[in-house]
Amino acid sequence: MKPKKNIAKKVKKPEAKKTKSPVSEEKKARSYSLVRGMHDILPKEEKYWKKCFHTAEDLASYFQFGRVETPILEETGLFIRSIGKGTDVVDKEMYAFEDSDGSRVCLRPEATASIARSYIMNGMANIPQPVKLWYWGPMFRHDRPQAGRYRQFYQVGYEILGATDPSADAELILIAYNFYKDLGIPVEVHINSIGNKEERERYKEELTNYYRSKRGYLCADCKARLNRNPLRLLDCKEADCQPVKEEAPKIIDWLGTESNNHFTKVLEYLDEIGVPYSLRHTLVRGLDYYNNTVFEIYPASGEGTAQSALGGGGRYDSLLEQVGGRPTPAVGMALGIDRSILAWKQYNEQNKLVVSGPEYDVFFAQLGDDSKRVALRLLDCLRHSGIKVGFNLGKSSLKNQMEIANNFKVPFVIILGQKEVQDKTAIIRDMESGVQEVVDQKKLETVIKKKLGRA
Ligand code: HAM
């Protein structure tokens, strides 16, 4: 038999219109990854972040700091002028760009300079001194990412402006120490004094001479720092440079009477309040605005490398003037939250400690669509009475919901089934005894409050 002709082949199909359907567009969509050095903070992390924020806020309120929120975007010049050319932050790490109007702006790498700007701009020099300010928010540094080092990270900071007294330096160290104590992380304070400008200049000369004599042992970065910013030589983390650094002249030997007295008093305060500290003669901090007291906070068992510094700060008596204000003595510190949480988790893991999640007074279990509808209304009423209720409206089986309630370790569960909706009642189950009680929905808040001992 002759094979049938494939007529379909001969019929010329009208050309398909080549418009992109939303489906083909969708197929093409690629998935996106994070920008290098950034990280998401997920709900499972929330308990750590919340506890850090509340601890920071409680300390701020106890020590009478007022909260300031400065913008993330600032003029680039503000940071160049304050942090200083020749520092890693300014030379290598700023997210600086030209805005569409041609102005030079950058994502703040830290907030002390912003606080100084805000203090001047908002006339805070004219109110009773000292002015105590605190802040919480993201900072940005284009550094090489690694564990605990991100390009966007959070800091909480406390600044005391208009205070010369060494008690202000000690107060800030006490706040930092208490922050970690309240979280349950043992820390130690590393402290040094870098004196005033003249003392530092004389010391820098001595340091440069010493390092020149050791030039052959230095890493490439240190060779460059030698001419540009010799104090930064003491920040070097290269293993080969460490022996040279340890033998370097100590800045403390270059301090005059006034600087020495200030430092001694700070240490006396720390002794008095029982904050453990260790003197570190190579601690100079990576930002140029400091004078006299400088300090950093490390996990107690830490090796003391800069990577693991949880926080740091110091006195910056010339900064306000440098950015256009009146001469205003000041001291401050900032704690890195991302890094502190990492250290906290590590410590808890080693010591088998658990940070509790959200705590609820009761759990609300509902069965069926009608109960779900009523549940939302009742949940809202309970919220207004200050009762913390756990619930999961996505679950319909009582078994599942009781399991969740068990995980939350709540003392009582409110159960709402079809019958209770019709009768306008609810069941309250005591999770310890298993005893159940039916109550009128109108009396639910009162009965629960009574059971929780809040009536
Ligand atoms: P800082 O030492 O540059 O000081 O930063 C303080 C803390 O922020 C560090 O100890 C660290 O925990 C955290 N941090 C810094 N860079 C990163 C990063 N790339 N990734 C994760 N965490 C980081 C300052 O910023 C000064 N403004 C502190 C201050 C306030 N001085 C006087 N007042």
Boltz pocket constraint, residues with backbone or C-beta under 6 A from the ligand:
constraints:
  - pocket:
      binder: B
      contacts: [[A, 109], [A, 110], [A, 111], [A, 112], [A, 141], [A, 143], [A, 148], [A, 149], [A, 150], [A, 151], [A, 152], [A, 153], [A, 154], [A, 155], [A, 157], [A, 158], [A, 159], [A, 287], [A, 297], [A, 309], [A, 310], [A, 311], [A, 312], [A, 313], [A, 314], [A, 316], [A, 331], [A, 332], [A, 333], [A, 334], [A, 335], [A, 336], [A, 337], [A, 338], [A, 339], [A, 340]]
      max_distance: 6.0
